[in-house]
Amino acid sequence: FDVDNYAQDSEMIMRLHRNMHEKKQTYSIGFNPVATVWTDVPASLKSFARQRDRWRRGLLRSVLKNSKMLFNPKYGIQGMFGFPAYLFLEIMAPYVEFTAYFTVGLSYFYGVLDRTSALLYIILAWGFASYLTVANTFISIITFNRYQRINDVLIMLFFATLEMFGFRQYHVLINIYGSFHYLINRLKGKSL
């Protein structure tokens, strides 16, 4: 795999799918829910931003290197559904979310949206994203059952909801920055 890529997990999975389809070999990539490998959690928002910037640039590198899989029936379900879903949900989502925040703010500023409509949009968007995060947390709790104490579960659900008030927007901005960082580095002749 590409040892210089910062997004090693995505890089390995994409490359495995591509190579195995190109070699026309039957294969299976499994998921082990009891694996005990964890990512080091950054100690500050600044180190979190550096980590996510590196990961974003790595993801972009992986997607661009494997872009021939996009909607290509030669790569089976991964080419027709998996890779496009990854591209739209992981790569494109921050741009869409950023554009929505920017557009709603700009529309309100110029009087296109009244205060009630802008507020309702924000509540709907944040509520839906919070719902998805909380639902994902519940699924993780139910499926893997790693957390035995009710306090741990409540804390996870509290932070899953709290994430929507500033942290998620910060993460979107980091992803946008990471994308521009990647583009600028490419223009300078750097790989990441």
Contacts in CASP RR format, 6 or more apart in sequence:
PFRMAT RR
TARGET T0000
AUTHOR 0000-0000-0000
METHOD contacts of the structure
MODEL  1
FDVDNYAQDSEMIMRLHRNMHEKKQTYSIGFNPVATVWTDVPASLKSFAR
QRDRWRRGLLRSVLKNSKMLFNPKYGIQGMFGFPAYLFLEIMAPYVEFTA
YFTVGLSYFYGVLDRTSALLYIILAWGFASYLTVANTFISIITFNRYQRI
NDVLIMLFFATLEMFGFRQYHVLINIYGSFHYLINRLKGKSL
1 8 0 8 1.000
1 11 0 8 1.000
1 12 0 8 1.000
1 15 0 8 1.000
2 11 0 8 1.000
2 15 0 8 1.000
2 61 0 8 1.000
2 62 0 8 1.000
2 65 0 8 1.000
4 191 0 8 1.000
4 192 0 8 1.000
5 11 0 8 1.000
5 58 0 8 1.000
5 61 0 8 1.000
5 62 0 8 1.000
5 192 0 8 1.000
6 54 0 8 1.000
6 55 0 8 1.000
6 57 0 8 1.000
6 58 0 8 1.000
6 192 0 8 1.000
7 55 0 8 1.000
7 58 0 8 1.000
7 59 0 8 1.000
7 61 0 8 1.000
7 62 0 8 1.000
10 58 0 8 1.000
10 59 0 8 1.000
10 62 0 8 1.000
11 58 0 8 1.000
11 61 0 8 1.000
11 62 0 8 1.000
13 29 0 8 1.000
14 62 0 8 1.000
14 63 0 8 1.000
14 65 0 8 1.000
14 66 0 8 1.000
14 69 0 8 1.000
14 83 0 8 1.000
15 62 0 8 1.000
15 65 0 8 1.000
15 66 0 8 1.000
16 27 0 8 1.000
16 29 0 8 1.000
17 29 0 8 1.000
17 66 0 8 1.000
17 69 0 8 1.000
17 75 0 8 1.000
17 78 0 8 1.000
17 79 0 8 1.000
17 83 0 8 1.000
18 66 0 8 1.000
18 68 0 8 1.000
18 69 0 8 1.000
18 75 0 8 1.000
20 27 0 8 1.000
21 69 0 8 1.000
21 74 0 8 1.000
21 75 0 8 1.000
21 76 0 8 1.000
21 78 0 8 1.000
22 74 0 8 1.000
33 143 0 8 1.000
33 144 0 8 1.000
34 144 0 8 1.000
42 48 0 8 1.000
42 50 0 8 1.000
42 51 0 8 1.000
45 170 0 8 1.000
48 174 0 8 1.000
49 170 0 8 1.000
49 174 0 8 1.000
49 177 0 8 1.000
52 171 0 8 1.000
52 174 0 8 1.000
52 175 0 8 1.000
52 178 0 8 1.000
53 174 0 8 1.000
53 177 0 8 1.000
53 178 0 8 1.000
53 181 0 8 1.000
54 192 0 8 1.000
56 174 0 8 1.000
56 175 0 8 1.000
56 178 0 8 1.000
56 179 0 8 1.000
56 181 0 8 1.000
56 182 0 8 1.000
57 178 0 8 1.000
57 181 0 8 1.000
57 182 0 8 1.000
57 185 0 8 1.000
57 192 0 8 1.000
58 182 0 8 1.000
58 192 0 8 1.000
59 90 0 8 1.000
59 91 0 8 1.000
60 91 0 8 1.000
60 179 0 8 1.000
60 182 0 8 1.000
61 182 0 8 1.000
61 191 0 8 1.000
61 192 0 8 1.000
63 86 0 8 1.000
63 87 0 8 1.000
63 91 0 8 1.000
66 83 0 8 1.000
69 75 0 8 1.000
69 78 0 8 1.000
69 79 0 8 1.000
69 83 0 8 1.000
70 79 0 8 1.000
70 83 0 8 1.000
70 84 0 8 1.000
70 87 0 8 1.000
71 79 0 8 1.000
71 80 0 8 1.000
71 83 0 8 1.000
71 84 0 8 1.000
72 79 0 8 1.000
72 80 0 8 1.000
73 79 0 8 1.000
73 80 0 8 1.000
75 83 0 8 1.000
94 171 0 8 1.000
94 172 0 8 1.000
94 175 0 8 1.000
94 176 0 8 1.000
94 179 0 8 1.000
95 176 0 8 1.000
95 179 0 8 1.000
97 172 0 8 1.000
98 172 0 8 1.000
98 173 0 8 1.000
98 176 0 8 1.000
100 125 0 8 1.000
101 169 0 8 1.000
101 172 0 8 1.000
104 113 0 8 1.000
104 118 0 8 1.000
104 121 0 8 1.000
104 122 0 8 1.000
105 113 0 8 1.000
105 118 0 8 1.000
107 113 0 8 1.000
107 118 0 8 1.000
108 114 0 8 1.000
108 115 0 8 1.000
108 118 0 8 1.000
113 121 0 8 1.000
126 164 0 8 1.000
126 165 0 8 1.000
127 164 0 8 1.000
129 164 0 8 1.000
129 168 0 8 1.000
130 160 0 8 1.000
130 161 0 8 1.000
130 163 0 8 1.000
130 164 0 8 1.000
133 160 0 8 1.000
133 161 0 8 1.000
133 163 0 8 1.000
133 164 0 8 1.000
134 157 0 8 1.000
134 160 0 8 1.000
134 161 0 8 1.000
136 160 0 8 1.000
137 156 0 8 1.000
137 157 0 8 1.000
137 160 0 8 1.000
138 157 0 8 1.000
141 147 0 8 1.000
141 153 0 8 1.000
141 156 0 8 1.000
147 153 0 8 1.000
147 156 0 8 1.000
182 192 0 8 1.000
185 191 0 8 1.000
185 192 0 8 1.000
END
